């Protein structure tokens, strides 16, 4: 899925230091994984999910991350 002739495949980092690795962008589908750098972003791999209170700024800053290719 190239956008303006550019591939999405690669490693991307957001302003918090979280990493997005895109391994494929073929046939209109983006595949990869996301590794958070924030301690309060949920359970670690293999841990059961649970609700926990977060700071207010997390509620108002949803979907405002800025990613740059690394």
Buried (B, 14 or more C-beta within 10 A) or exposed (E): EEEEEEEBBBEBBBEEEBBBBBEEBEEEEEEBEEEBEEEEEEEEEEEEEEEEEEEEEEEEEEEEEEEEEE
